Amino acid sequence: MRQTGGFLAALERAEQMGAEVVQLWAQNNRQWRPPAPPGPVYDDYRRAVGASAVVSATVCHAPYLINVISPDPPTRERSAAALVANLRAATALGAAGLVLHPGSHRGVEPGSAIRRIAQALVCALDAVEAADGAVCGLWLENTAGAGGTVGRTVSELAEVIDAADADARIGICLDTQHLWASGVRFGTERQANRLVSEVDGRIGLERLGCVHLNDSRVPFGANRDRHENLGLGYIGRAALARVLSHPALRGIPAILEVPGLEGNGPGPADLAVARKLLRG
């Protein structure tokens, strides 16, 4: 949701469009300036969403700048601090989880990248839980496969969780555009079943925190992160419906990260398309 005016304004926009789940940034997603520490602003949002008759769940997204395995030491240190700050903010907002891009090794020590990511995640979760007495889930998002990114496949996400000793606080977020761009098909019943079975077998469906429902501006296997409005990209409505309506995924929050049919991000028209796909 657009957050002009703050968290409560974003919640009001979500309620007006009839959204059942809202995704928020705890801080500017392209700046290092940290979110405010837990306080009244977060308390007000948590109370408001708890009383909402429309929105039933909140998810937060970590800034794109965070790269816990950056080969650049200052960036790595900033990333670690930003991850802790965003976990604290997401927890204070009452979010079910914080979505995080696993990171990019950029060709430096690729062999140890998974282990280093796992260590960074557990360290951040422990720090917040020790300071605040609680911490929300940390959900690793699959990537489109560009550069030295980690998490291009379900198997790679599973390897990170395994390296973290299967920490129960770590889960995943599946992005349909990223799946498509990284070479994972799900357009037929058999393909969709295979994807869900792989997630369940390698990770466990109980760790699937949410789905990012997006079409793609780039062809299959292009390894680029380019989202499109539902039904207007290379994936198409039929394939997206296969994932959205899969029986094993019922009850999993689905979040739109699209340009918006009316511009300026997801709006009522986009939500209507998603619900039509689900019904169909």
C-alpha positions in Angstrom: 0.0 0.0 0.0 1.0 3.6 -0.6 2.1 5.0 2.7 1.6 8.7 2.2 0.3 10.0 5.5 1.7 7.1 7.5 0.6 3.6 8.6 -2.9 4.5 9.6 -3.5 6.2 6.2 -2.3 3.1 4.4 -4.6 0.9 6.5 -7.5 3.2 5.6 -6.7 2.9 1.9 -6.6 -0.9 2.2 -9.9 -1.0 4.0 -11.5 1.3 1.3 -10.4 -1.1 -1.5 -11.6 -4.2 0.5 -8.1 -5.7 0.9 -7.9 -8.6 3.5 -4.1 -8.3 3.8 -1.8 -5.3 3.7 1.9 -5.1 3.0 3.8 -2.2 4.4 7.3 -0.8 4.4 8.6 0.0 7.9 11.0 2.5 6.4 11.8 4.0 3.0 12.6 1.0 0.8 15.5 2.7 -1.0 17.1 4.7 1.8 19.3 3.6 4.8 17.4 5.9 7.2 16.1 3.4 9.9 12.5 3.2 11.0 11.4 4.8 14.2 11.9 2.7 17.3 8.7 1.0 18.7 6.4 3.5 20.2 2.9 5.1 20.0 2.7 5.1 16.1 3.1 1.4 16.0 0.7 0.9 18.9 -2.0 2.9 17.2 -1.6 0.9 14.0 -1.7 -2.4 15.9 -4.9 -1.5 17.7 -6.5 -0.2 14.5 -5.8 -3.3 12.4 -6.9 -5.5 15.3 -10.3 -3.7 15.3 -10.6 -3.7 11.4 -13.5 -5.6 10.0 -11.7 -5.7 6.6 -8.0 -6.2 7.0 -7.1 -9.4 8.8 -3.3 -9.6 8.4 -0.3 -7.3 8.0 3.0 -8.2 6.3 6.1 -6.0 6.2 8.8 -5.9 3.5 12.4 -5.2 4.3 14.2 -2.6 2.2 15.8 -3.6 -1.1 19.1 -2.2 0.0 19.7 -4.9 2.6 22.3 -7.4 1.6 23.5 -9.4 4.6 26.3 -11.1 2.6 27.5 -8.0 0.7 31.3 -8.2 -0.1 31.5 -4.5 1.0 31.9 -4.4 4.8 30.1 -1.1 5.4 27.1 -2.3 3.4 27.1 -5.6 5.3 27.2 -3.8 8.6 24.4 -1.4 7.5 22.4 -4.4 6.3 22.7 -6.2 9.6 21.5 -3.1 11.5 18.7 -2.4 9.1 17.4 -6.0 9.3 17.3 -5.8 13.1 15.5 -2.4 13.0 13.0 -3.6 10.4 12.3 -6.8 12.4 11.6 -4.7 15.5 9.3 -2.4 13.6 7.4 -5.2 11.9 6.9 -6.9 15.3 5.7 -3.7 16.8 3.2 -3.3 14.0 1.8 -6.8 14.7 3.0 -8.1 11.3 2.8 -11.8 10.8 6.2 -11.6 9.0 8.9 -9.5 7.4 9.7 -10.4 3.8 13.4 -10.3 2.9 15.4 -10.8 -0.3 18.1 -13.3 0.8 21.0 -11.4 -0.7 23.7 -11.4 -3.4 27.3 -12.7 -3.0 28.3 -10.8 -6.2 30.8 -13.5 -7.0 32.7 -13.3 -3.7 32.7 -16.5 -1.7 29.6 -18.0 -3.4 30.3 -21.3 -1.8 29.7 -20.0 1.8 26.9 -17.6 0.9 24.1 -19.8 2.2 25.8 -20.4 5.5 26.6 -16.7 6.0 22.9 -15.7 5.2 21.7 -18.2 7.7 24.0 -16.9 10.4 22.9 -13.3 9.8 19.2 -14.2 10.0 19.5 -16.1 13.2 21.7 -13.3 14.7 19.1 -10.7 13.8 16.1 -12.7 15.1 17.9 -13.5 18.4 18.8 -9.8 18.9 15.2 -8.6 18.5 13.7 -11.4 20.6 16.3 -10.7 23.4 15.6 -7.0 23.3 11.8 -7.0 22.9 10.7 -10.4 24.2 9.1 -11.3 20.8 9.9 -11.3 17.1 7.7 -11.8 14.0 8.5 -14.3 11.3 11.3 -13.7 8.8 10.2 -14.8 5.4 12.8 -15.3 2.6 11.5 -14.3 -0.8 12.6 -16.3 -3.9 14.5 -14.3 -6.4 14.3 -13.8 -10.2 17.8 -15.1 -10.6 19.8 -12.0 -11.5 23.6 -11.8 -10.8 24.8 -13.6 -7.7 21.5 -13.7 -5.9 20.7 -16.5 -3.5 17.2 -18.0 -3.4 16.5 -18.6 -7.1 14.9 -21.9 -6.4 12.9 -23.6 -3.7 15.9 -25.8 -3.1 18.1 -22.8 -2.4 15.6 -21.3 0.1 15.5 -24.7 1.8 19.3 -24.8 2.0 19.3 -21.5 3.9 16.7 -22.7 6.3 18.6 -26.0 6.8 21.8 -24.0 7.5 19.9 -22.1 10.2 19.2 -25.4 11.8 15.5 -25.2 10.6 14.9 -22.3 12.9 11.1 -22.1 13.3 11.1 -18.3 13.0 12.3 -18.5 9.4 9.8 -19.0 6.5 9.4 -18.1 2.9 7.5 -15.9 0.5 6.8 -17.1 -3.0 6.7 -14.5 -5.8 5.0 -15.7 -9.0 7.0 -13.3 -11.2 10.3 -14.4 -9.7 9.3 -18.0 -10.1 8.6 -17.5 -13.8 11.7 -15.4 -14.4 13.9 -18.0 -12.7 12.6 -20.8 -14.8 9.8 -22.4 -12.8 6.6 -23.2 -14.6 3.2 -23.5 -12.9 0.7 -23.0 -15.6 -0.7 -26.5 -15.8 -2.3 -28.5 -13.0 0.7 -30.9 -13.0 3.2 -28.1 -12.9 1.4 -26.3 -10.0 1.1 -29.5 -8.1 4.8 -30.2 -8.6 5.7 -26.7 -7.3 3.5 -27.1 -4.2 4.8 -30.6 -3.6 8.4 -29.3 -3.8 7.7 -26.5 -1.3 6.0 -29.0 1.1 8.7 -31.6 0.8 11.8 -29.4 1.0 10.5 -26.7 3.3 7.0 -27.4 4.6 3.9 -25.5 3.7 3.6 -24.4 7.3 6.6 -22.1 6.6 4.9 -20.5 3.6 4.0 -17.1 5.0 2.6 -15.4 1.9 2.5 -15.3 -1.9 3.3 -12.3 -4.0 0.9 -12.5 -6.9 2.4 -10.7 -10.0 2.5 -11.1 -13.7 5.7 -10.7 -15.6 7.0 -8.1 -18.1 9.8 -10.4 -19.1 9.7 -13.9 -20.8 10.1 -17.2 -19.1 13.6 -17.7 -17.7 14.7 -14.1 -18.3 16.2 -13.8 -14.7 15.0 -10.3 -14.3 12.7 -8.8 -11.7 10.0 -7.0 -13.7 6.4 -7.1 -12.4 3.3 -6.5 -14.5 -0.5 -6.2 -13.8 -2.3 -9.5 -13.6 -3.2 -10.9 -17.0 -1.2 -8.3 -19.0 2.2 -10.1 -18.9 3.9 -13.2 -20.1 2.5 -15.4 -17.3 -1.2 -14.8 -18.0 -4.3 -15.2 -16.0 -4.7 -19.0 -16.4 -1.3 -19.8 -14.9 -1.7 -17.3 -12.1 -5.0 -18.8 -11.2 -3.4 -22.2 -10.9 -1.3 -20.9 -8.0 -3.8 -18.6 -6.4 -6.6 -21.2 -6.3 -4.4 -24.3 -5.4 -6.2 -26.1 -2.6 -3.1 -26.5 -0.5 -2.5 -22.7 -0.5 -6.0 -21.7 0.7 -5.7 -19.3 3.6 -2.2 -18.2 2.6 -2.1 -14.3 2.3 -1.7 -13.2 -1.3 -0.2 -9.8 -1.9 -0.2 -7.7 -5.1 3.0 -5.9 -6.1 1.9 -4.6 -9.5 2.0 -1.2 -11.2 -1.7 -1.0 -10.9 -4.4 -0.8 -13.6 -5.3 2.7 -12.4 -1.6 3.6 -11.8 0.1 4.4 -8.6 0.3 0.8 -7.3 -2.4 -1.9 -6.6 -6.0 -0.6 -6.4 -9.5 -1.9 -6.4 -9.4 -2.9 -10.1 -6.4 -5.1 -9.5 -7.9 -6.7 -6.5 -11.1 -7.4 -8.5 -9.0 -9.2 -11.1 -7.2 -11.3 -8.4 -10.6 -12.3 -6.9 -11.9 -13.2 -10.4 -8.9 -15.5 -10.9 -9.6 -17.2 -7.6 -13.2 -17.7 -8.4 -12.4 -19.1 -11.8 
